[in-house]
């Protein structure tokens, strides 16, 4: 009987923690990925400079970078929904 009570208390605690985590995830602002923006550049630092500039201007909320062949870089922008 004692083991059953402990299991029930542990289960309730786990459910409560899961509910808190789910609530925090829902409170985070949603973002969506935009189409890649291509800029001149040859290094990841070039790409980050373009991404940082867009973010500083408030046009995007985040980004990912990729160096392309042919002297260009791609910034994948993320926007708030």
QUIMO-V413443 format. One record per helix or strand of 2 or more residues. SS is the DSSP state (A for helix, B for strand). FROM is the first residue (numbers start at 0). TO is the last residue. If there is no record, write none. Layout:
ss=SS from=FROM to=TO
ss=SS from=FROM to=TO
//
This chain:
ss=A from=1 to=26
ss=B from=30 to=39
ss=A from=43 to=55
ss=B from=61 to=66
ss=B from=71 to=79
//
